[in-house]
């Protein structure tokens, strides 16, 4: 018996219009290290977690996030520099270029 919740044939092998990447809301902002550090949880919902350990863990996660973002920015800058150098090299050595 067919599933009444589904309508039409199954979508086997259907590709998303953005090549399989996940969609994000236009209003979505990436989480920042400061948001992680400043996150607060209600004290009455501890369930055995030590608030000091939770704070220490959040600071560790925030520090990792900040380091990864800095590394990503450095990598993007290096990528742009390499692309520009490649374009310049290609323009010098393309067929028909004056030597």
C-alpha distances in whole Angstrom, upper triangle without the diagonal:
4,7,9,12,12,13,14,13,14,18,19,22,23,27,28,31,33,33,31,33,32,33,36,37,40,41,40,44,44,45,48,50,52,49,48,52,52,48,49,47,48,50,48,45,47,45,47,48,51,52,54,52,49,52,53,50,49,53,52,49,50,53,51,49,52,53,50,51,54,53,51,54,56,54,53,56,57,54,56,59,58,56,60,62,60,60,64,64,62,64,67,66,64,65,68,69,73,74
4,6,9,8,9,10,10,11,14,16,20,20,23,25,28,30,30,27,30,29,29,32,33,36,38,37,40,41,42,46,48,49,46,46,49,49,46,47,45,46,48,47,44,45,43,46,46,50,50,53,50,48,50,51,48,47,50,50,46,48,51,48,46,50,51,48,48,51,51,48,50,53,51,50,53,54,51,53,56,55,53,56,59,56,57,60,61,59,61,64,63,61,62,65,66,69,71
4,5,6,8,10,11,11,14,16,19,19,22,23,26,28,28,26,28,26,27,29,30,34,35,34,37,37,39,42,45,46,43,42,46,46,42,43,41,42,45,43,40,42,40,43,43,46,47,49,47,44,47,48,45,44,47,47,43,45,48,45,43,47,48,45,45,49,48,45,48,51,48,47,51,52,49,51,54,53,52,55,57,55,55,59,59,58,60,63,62,60,62,64,65,69,70
4,5,7,10,12,13,16,18,21,21,24,24,27,29,29,27,29,27,27,29,30,33,34,34,37,38,39,43,45,46,43,43,46,46,43,43,41,42,45,43,40,42,41,44,44,47,47,50,48,45,47,49,46,45,48,48,44,46,49,47,44,48,49,46,46,50,49,47,49,52,50,49,52,53,51,52,55,55,53,56,58,56,56,60,61,59,61,64,63,61,63,66,66,70,71
4,7,10,12,12,14,17,20,19,22,21,24,26,27,24,26,24,24,26,26,29,31,30,33,34,35,39,41,43,39,39,43,42,39,40,38,39,41,40,37,39,38,41,41,44,44,47,45,42,44,46,42,41,44,44,41,42,45,43,41,44,46,43,43,46,46,43,45,48,46,45,49,50,47,49,52,52,50,53,55,54,54,57,58,56,58,61,61,59,61,63,64,67,69
4,7,8,8,11,13,17,16,18,19,21,24,24,22,24,22,22,25,25,29,30,30,33,34,35,39,41,43,40,39,43,43,40,41,39,40,43,42,39,41,40,43,42,46,45,48,46,43,45,46,43,42,45,44,41,42,45,43,40,44,45,42,42,45,45,42,44,47,45,43,47,48,45,47,50,49,47,50,53,51,51,55,55,53,55,59,58,56,57,60,61,64,66
4,7,8,10,14,17,15,18,18,21,23,24,22,24,23,23,26,26,29,31,31,34,35,37,40,43,45,41,42,45,45,42,43,42,43,46,45,42,44,43,46,45,49,48,51,49,46,47,49,46,44,47,47,43,44,47,45,42,45,47,44,43,47,46,43,45,48,46,44,48,49,46,47,51,50,48,50,53,51,51,54,55,53,55,58,57,55,57,59,60,64,65
4,7,9,12,15,14,17,18,20,23,23,22,24,24,24,27,28,30,32,32,36,36,38,42,45,46,43,43,47,47,44,46,45,46,49,48,45,47,46,48,48,51,51,53,51,48,50,51,48,46,49,48,45,46,48,46,44,46,48,44,44,47,47,44,46,48,46,44,48,49,46,46,50,49,47,50,52,50,50,53,54,52,53,57,56,53,55,57,58,62,63
4,6,9,12,11,15,17,19,22,22,20,23,23,24,27,28,31,33,33,36,36,38,42,45,47,44,43,47,48,45,46,45,47,50,49,46,47,46,48,48,51,51,53,51,48,49,51,47,46,49,48,44,45,48,45,43,46,47,43,43,47,46,43,45,47,45,43,47,47,44,45,49,48,45,48,51,48,48,52,52,50,52,55,54,52,53,56,57,60,62
4,6,9,9,13,15,17,20,19,18,21,20,21,25,26,29,31,31,34,34,36,39,42,44,41,40,44,45,42,44,42,44,47,46,43,44,43,45,45,48,48,50,47,44,46,47,44,43,45,44,41,42,45,42,40,43,44,40,40,44,42,39,42,44,42,40,44,45,42,43,46,45,43,46,48,46,46,50,50,48,50,53,52,50,51,54,55,59,60
4,6,6,9,11,14,16,16,14,17,17,18,22,24,26,29,28,31,31,33,37,39,41,39,38,42,43,40,42,41,43,46,46,42,44,43,45,44,47,47,48,46,43,45,46,42,41,43,42,39,40,42,39,37,40,41,37,37,41,39,36,39,41,38,37,41,41,38,39,43,41,39,42,45,42,42,46,46,44,46,49,48,46,48,51,51,55,56
4,6,9,12,15,17,15,14,17,18,20,23,26,28,31,30,32,32,34,37,40,42,40,39,43,44,41,43,42,44,47,47,43,44,43,45,44,47,47,49,46,43,45,46,42,41,43,42,39,40,42,39,37,40,40,37,37,40,39,36,38,40,37,36,40,40,37,39,42,40,38,42,44,41,41,45,45,43,45,48,47,45,46,49,50,54,55
4,6,10,13,15,12,11,15,17,18,22,25,27,30,29,31,31,33,36,38,41,39,38,42,43,41,43,43,45,48,48,44,45,44,46,44,47,47,48,46,43,45,45,41,40,43,41,38,39,41,38,35,38,39,35,35,38,36,33,36,38,35,34,37,37,34,36,39,37,35,38,40,38,38,42,42,39,42,45,43,41,43,46,47,50,51
4,7,9,12,11,10,13,15,16,20,22,24,27,26,29,29,31,34,37,39,37,37,41,42,40,42,41,44,47,47,43,44,44,46,44,47,46,48,45,43,44,44,41,40,42,41,37,38,40,37,35,37,38,34,34,37,36,32,35,37,34,32,36,36,33,34,38,36,34,37,39,37,37,41,41,39,41,44,43,41,42,45,46,49,51
4,6,8,7,7,10,12,13,17,20,22,25,24,26,26,29,32,34,37,35,35,38,39,37,40,40,43,45,46,42,43,43,45,43,46,45,46,44,41,42,42,39,37,39,38,35,35,37,34,32,34,35,31,31,34,32,29,31,33,30,29,32,33,29,30,34,33,30,33,36,33,33,37,37,35,37,40,40,38,39,42,43,46,47
4,5,6,5,8,9,10,14,16,18,21,20,23,23,26,29,32,34,32,32,36,37,35,37,37,40,43,44,40,41,41,43,41,44,43,44,42,39,40,40,37,35,37,36,32,33,35,32,30,32,33,29,28,31,30,27,29,31,29,27,30,31,28,29,32,32,29,32,35,33,32,36,37,35,37,40,39,37,39,42,42,46,47
4,6,7,9,10,10,14,16,17,20,20,22,23,26,29,32,34,32,33,36,37,36,38,39,41,45,45,42,43,44,45,43,46,44,46,44,40,41,42,38,36,38,37,34,34,36,33,30,32,33,29,28,31,30,27,28,31,28,26,29,30,27,27,31,30,28,30,33,31,30,34,35,33,34,38,37,35,37,40,40,43,45
4,6,6,8,8,11,14,15,18,17,20,20,23,26,29,31,29,30,33,34,33,36,37,39,43,44,41,41,42,43,41,43,42,43,41,38,38,39,36,33,35,34,30,30,32,30,27,29,29,26,25,27,27,23,24,27,24,22,25,26,23,24,27,27,24,27,30,28,28,31,32,30,32,35,35,33,36,38,38,41,43
4,6,9,11,14,17,18,21,20,22,21,24,27,30,32,31,31,34,36,34,37,38,41,44,45,41,42,42,44,41,43,42,43,41,38,39,39,36,34,35,34,31,31,32,30,27,29,29,26,25,28,26,23,25,27,24,22,26,26,23,24,27,26,24,27,29,27,27,31,31,30,32,35,34,32,34,37,37,41,42
4,6,9,12,16,18,20,19,21,20,23,25,28,31,29,29,32,34,32,35,35,38,41,41,38,39,39,40,38,40,39,40,38,35,36,36,33,31,33,32,28,29,31,28,25,28,28,24,24,27,26,22,25,27,24,23,26,27,24,25,29,28,26,29,31,29,30,33,34,32,34,38,37,35,38,40,40,44,45
4,6,9,13,15,17,15,17,16,19,22,24,27,25,25,29,30,29,32,32,35,38,39,36,36,37,38,36,38,37,38,35,32,33,33,30,28,30,29,25,26,27,25,22,24,25,21,21,24,23,19,21,24,21,20,24,25,22,23,26,26,24,27,30,28,28,32,33,32,34,37,36,35,38,40,40,43,44
4,7,10,13,15,13,15,14,17,20,23,25,23,23,27,28,26,29,29,32,35,36,33,33,34,35,33,35,34,35,33,30,31,31,28,26,28,27,24,24,26,24,21,23,24,21,20,24,23,20,22,25,23,21,25,26,24,25,28,28,27,29,32,31,31,35,36,35,36,40,40,38,41,44,43,46,47
4,7,9,12,10,13,13,16,20,23,25,22,23,27,27,26,28,29,31,35,36,33,34,34,36,34,36,35,36,34,31,31,32,29,27,29,29,25,25,27,25,22,24,26,22,21,24,24,21,23,26,24,22,26,27,25,26,29,29,28,30,33,32,32,35,37,36,37,40,41,39,42,44,44,47,48
4,6,8,7,9,10,13,16,20,21,19,20,24,24,22,25,26,29,32,33,31,32,33,35,32,34,32,33,32,29,29,30,27,24,26,26,23,22,25,23,20,22,24,21,19,23,23,20,21,24,23,21,24,27,25,25,29,29,28,30,33,32,32,35,37,36,38,41,41,40,43,45,44,48,49
4,5,5,9,11,14,17,20,21,19,20,24,23,22,25,26,28,32,33,30,32,33,35,33,35,32,34,33,29,29,31,28,25,27,28,24,23,26,25,21,23,25,23,21,24,25,22,23,26,26,23,26,29,27,27,31,32,30,32,35,35,34,37,39,38,40,43,44,42,45,47,46,49,51
4,6,8,11,14,17,21,21,19,21,25,24,23,26,27,30,33,35,33,34,36,38,35,36,34,35,35,31,30,32,30,27,28,29,25,24,26,26,22,23,25,23,20,24,25,22,22,25,25,22,25,28,26,25,29,30,29,30,33,33,33,35,38,37,38,41,42,41,44,46,44,47,49
4,6,10,12,15,18,19,16,19,22,21,20,23,24,27,30,32,30,31,33,35,33,34,31,33,32,29,28,30,28,24,26,27,24,22,25,24,21,22,24,23,20,23,25,22,22,26,26,23,26,29,27,27,30,32,31,32,35,36,35,38,40,39,40,43,45,44,47,48,47,50,51
4,7,9,12,16,16,14,16,19,19,18,21,22,25,28,30,28,29,31,32,30,31,29,30,29,26,25,27,24,21,23,24,20,19,22,21,17,19,21,19,17,20,22,19,20,23,23,21,24,27,26,26,29,30,29,31,34,34,34,37,39,39,40,43,44,43,46,48,47,49,50
4,6,9,12,13,11,13,16,16,16,19,21,24,27,29,27,28,30,32,29,30,27,28,27,24,23,24,22,19,20,21,18,16,18,18,14,15,18,17,14,17,19,17,17,21,21,19,22,24,24,24,27,29,28,29,32,33,33,35,37,37,39,41,43,42,45,47,46,48,49
4,6,10,11,10,11,14,15,15,18,20,24,26,29,26,27,29,30,27,27,25,26,25,21,21,22,19,16,17,18,14,13,15,15,11,12,15,13,11,14,16,14,14,18,18,17,20,22,22,22,25,27,26,28,31,31,32,34,36,36,38,40,42,41,45,47,45,48,48
4,7,8,6,7,11,12,11,15,17,20,23,25,23,23,25,26,23,24,21,22,21,18,17,18,16,13,14,15,11,10,13,13,9,11,14,13,11,14,16,15,16,19,20,19,22,24,24,25,28,29,29,31,33,34,35,37,39,39,41,43,44,44,48,50,48,51,51
4,5,5,7,9,10,11,15,17,21,23,26,24,24,26,27,24,24,21,21,20,18,16,17,15,12,12,13,11,8,10,11,8,8,11,11,9,12,15,14,14,17,19,18,20,23,23,24,26,28,29,30,32,34,34,36,38,39,40,43,44,44,48,50,48,50,50
4,5,5,6,9,10,14,17,20,22,25,23,23,25,25,22,21,19,18,17,15,13,13,12,9,8,10,8,4,7,8,6,6,9,10,9,11,14,14,15,17,19,19,21,23,24,25,27,29,30,31,33,35,36,38,39,40,42,44,45,46,49,51,49,51,51
4,5,5,6,8,12,15,19,20,24,23,22,25,25,22,21,18,17,18,15,13,14,13,10,9,12,10,7,9,12,10,9,13,14,13,14,17,18,18,20,22,22,24,26,27,28,30,32,33,34,36,37,38,40,42,43,44,46,48,48,52,54,52,54,54
4,6,5,6,10,13,16,18,21,20,20,23,24,20,20,17,17,17,14,12,14,13,10,10,13,11,8,11,13,11,11,15,15,14,17,19,19,19,22,24,24,25,28,28,29,32,33,34,35,38,39,40,42,43,44,46,48,49,49,53,55,53,55,55
4,6,5,9,12,15,17,20,18,18,20,21,17,17,14,15,14,11,9,11,10,6,7,9,7,6,9,11,9,10,14,14,14,16,18,19,20,22,23,24,26,28,29,30,32,34,34,36,38,39,40,42,44,45,46,48,50,50,53,56,54,56,56
4,6,9,12,15,16,20,19,18,21,21,17,16,13,12,13,10,8,9,9,6,5,9,8,6,9,11,11,11,14,15,15,17,20,20,21,23,25,26,27,29,30,32,33,35,36,38,39,41,42,44,45,46,48,50,51,52,55,58,55,58,57
4,6,10,13,15,18,17,17,20,21,17,17,13,13,14,12,9,11,12,8,9,12,12,9,12,15,14,14,17,19,18,20,23,23,23,26,28,28,29,32,33,34,36,38,38,40,42,43,44,46,48,49,50,52,54,54,58,60,57,60,60
4,7,10,12,15,14,14,17,18,15,15,12,13,13,10,9,12,11,8,10,13,12,10,14,16,14,16,19,19,19,21,24,24,25,27,29,29,31,33,34,35,37,39,39,41,43,44,45,47,49,50,51,53,55,55,58,61,59,61,61
4,7,9,12,11,12,15,16,13,13,10,12,13,10,9,12,12,10,12,15,14,14,17,19,18,19,22,23,23,25,27,28,29,31,32,33,35,37,38,39,41,43,43,45,47,48,49,51,53,53,55,57,58,59,62,64,62,65,65
4,6,9,8,8,12,13,11,12,9,12,13,9,10,13,13,11,14,17,16,16,19,21,20,22,25,25,25,28,30,30,31,34,35,35,37,39,40,41,43,45,45,47,49,50,51,53,55,56,57,60,61,61,64,66,65,67,67
4,6,6,8,11,13,12,12,10,13,15,12,13,16,16,15,18,20,20,20,23,24,24,25,28,29,29,31,34,34,35,37,39,39,41,43,43,45,47,49,49,51,53,54,55,57,59,59,61,63,64,64,68,70,68,71,71
4,6,6,10,11,10,10,8,11,13,11,12,16,16,16,18,20,20,21,24,25,25,27,29,30,31,33,35,35,37,39,40,41,43,45,46,47,49,51,51,53,55,56,57,59,61,61,63,65,66,67,70,72,71,73,73
4,6,8,10,11,12,11,14,16,14,15,19,19,19,21,23,23,24,27,28,28,30,33,33,34,36,38,38,40,42,43,44,46,48,48,50,52,53,54,56,58,58,60,62,63,64,66,68,69,69,72,75,73,76,76
4,6,9,9,11,10,14,15,12,15,18,17,17,20,22,21,22,25,26,26,28,31,31,32,34,36,36,38,40,41,41,44,46,46,47,50,51,51,53,55,56,57,60,61,61,63,66,66,66,70,72,71,73,73
4,5,5,7,7,11,11,10,12,15,15,15,18,19,19,21,24,24,25,27,29,30,31,33,34,35,37,39,40,41,43,44,45,47,49,50,51,53,55,55,57,59,60,61,63,65,66,66,69,72,70,73,72
4,6,9,10,14,13,12,15,17,16,17,20,21,21,23,26,26,26,29,31,31,32,35,36,36,39,41,41,42,45,46,46,48,51,51,52,54,56,56,58,60,61,62,64,66,67,67,70,73,71,74,74
4,6,9,12,11,11,14,16,15,17,20,20,20,23,25,25,26,29,30,31,32,35,36,36,39,40,41,42,45,46,46,48,50,51,52,55,56,57,58,61,61,62,64,66,67,67,70,73,72,74,74
4,6,9,7,7,10,12,11,13,16,16,17,19,21,22,23,25,27,27,29,31,32,33,35,37,37,39,41,42,43,45,47,48,49,51,53,53,55,57,58,59,61,63,64,64,67,70,68,71,70
4,5,5,6,9,10,11,12,14,15,17,18,20,21,23,24,26,27,29,30,32,33,35,36,37,39,41,42,43,45,47,48,49,51,53,53,55,57,58,59,61,63,64,64,68,71,69,71,70
4,5,5,6,9,10,10,12,14,15,16,18,20,21,22,24,26,27,29,30,31,33,35,36,37,39,41,42,43,45,46,47,49,51,52,54,56,57,58,60,62,62,63,67,69,67,69,69
4,5,5,6,9,10,11,12,14,15,17,18,20,21,23,24,26,27,29,30,32,33,35,36,38,39,40,42,44,45,46,48,50,51,53,54,55,57,59,60,61,62,66,68,66,68,67
4,5,5,6,9,10,10,12,14,15,16,18,20,21,22,24,26,27,28,30,32,33,34,36,37,39,41,42,43,45,47,48,49,51,53,53,55,57,58,59,60,64,66,64,66,66
4,5,5,6,9,10,11,12,14,15,16,18,20,21,22,24,26,27,29,30,31,33,35,36,37,39,41,42,43,45,46,47,49,51,52,53,55,57,58,58,62,64,62,65,64
4,5,5,6,9,10,10,12,14,15,16,18,20,21,23,24,26,27,29,30,31,33,35,36,37,39,40,42,44,45,46,48,50,51,52,54,56,57,57,61,63,61,63,63
4,5,5,6,9,10,11,12,14,15,17,18,20,21,23,24,26,27,29,30,32,33,34,36,38,39,41,42,44,45,47,48,49,51,53,54,55,56,60,62,60,62,61
4,5,5,6,9,10,11,12,14,15,16,18,20,21,22,24,26,27,28,30,32,33,35,36,37,39,41,42,43,45,47,48,49,51,53,53,54,57,60,58,60,60
4,5,5,6,9,10,10,12,14,15,16,18,20,21,22,24,25,27,29,30,31,33,35,36,37,39,41,42,43,45,46,47,49,51,52,53,56,59,57,59,58
4,5,5,6,9,10,10,12,14,15,16,18,20,21,23,24,26,27,29,30,32,33,35,36,38,39,40,42,44,45,46,48,50,51,52,55,58,55,57,57
4,5,5,6,9,10,11,12,14,15,17,18,20,21,22,24,26,27,28,30,32,33,34,36,38,39,41,42,43,45,47,48,49,50,54,56,54,56,55
4,5,5,6,9,10,10,12,14,15,16,18,20,21,22,24,26,26,29,30,31,32,35,36,37,39,41,42,43,45,46,47,48,51,54,52,54,54
4,5,5,6,9,10,11,12,14,15,17,18,20,21,23,24,25,27,29,30,31,33,35,36,37,39,41,42,44,45,46,47,51,53,51,53,53
4,5,5,6,9,10,11,12,14,15,17,18,20,21,23,24,26,27,29,30,32,33,35,36,38,39,40,42,44,45,46,50,52,50,52,51
4,5,5,6,9,10,10,12,14,15,16,18,20,21,22,24,26,27,28,30,31,32,34,36,37,38,40,42,43,44,47,50,48,50,49
4,5,5,6,9,10,10,12,14,15,16,18,20,21,23,24,25,27,29,30,31,33,35,36,37,39,41,42,42,46,48,46,48,48
4,5,5,6,9,10,11,12,14,15,17,18,20,21,23,24,26,27,29,30,32,33,35,36,38,40,41,42,45,47,45,47,47
4,5,5,6,9,10,11,12,14,15,17,18,20,21,22,24,26,27,28,30,32,33,34,36,38,39,40,44,46,44,46,45
4,5,5,6,9,10,10,12,14,15,16,18,20,21,22,24,25,26,28,30,31,32,34,36,37,38,41,44,42,44,43
4,5,5,6,9,10,10,12,14,15,17,18,20,21,23,24,26,27,29,30,31,33,35,36,37,40,43,40,43,42
4,5,5,6,9,10,11,12,14,16,17,18,20,21,23,24,26,27,29,30,32,33,35,36,40,42,39,41,41
4,5,5,6,9,10,10,12,14,15,16,18,20,21,22,24,26,27,28,30,32,33,34,37,40,38,39,39
4,5,5,6,9,10,10,12,14,15,16,18,20,21,22,24,25,27,29,30,31,32,36,38,36,38,38
4,5,5,6,9,10,11,12,14,15,17,18,20,21,23,24,26,27,29,30,31,35,37,35,37,36
4,5,5,6,9,10,11,12,14,15,17,18,20,21,23,24,26,27,29,30,34,36,33,35,34
4,5,5,6,9,10,10,12,14,15,16,18,20,21,22,24,26,27,28,31,34,31,34,33
4,5,5,6,9,10,10,12,14,15,17,18,20,21,23,25,26,26,30,32,30,32,32
4,5,5,6,9,10,11,12,14,15,17,18,20,21,23,25,26,29,31,29,31,30
4,5,5,6,9,10,11,12,14,15,16,18,20,21,22,24,27,30,27,29,28
4,5,5,6,9,10,11,12,14,15,16,18,20,21,22,25,28,26,28,28
4,5,5,6,9,10,11,12,14,15,17,19,20,21,24,26,24,26,26
4,6,5,6,9,10,11,12,14,16,17,19,20,24,25,23,24,24
4,5,5,6,9,10,10,12,14,15,16,18,21,24,21,23,23
4,5,5,6,9,10,10,12,14,15,16,20,22,20,22,22
4,5,5,6,9,10,11,13,14,15,19,21,18,20,20
4,5,5,6,9,10,11,12,14,18,20,17,18,18
4,5,5,6,9,10,11,12,15,18,15,18,17
4,5,5,6,9,10,10,14,16,14,16,16
4,5,5,6,9,10,14,15,12,14,14
4,5,5,6,8,12,14,11,13,12
4,5,5,6,9,12,10,12,13
4,6,5,9,10,7,10,11
4,6,9,10,6,8,8
4,6,8,6,9,8
4,6,6,9,10
4,6,9,10
4,6,9
4,6
4
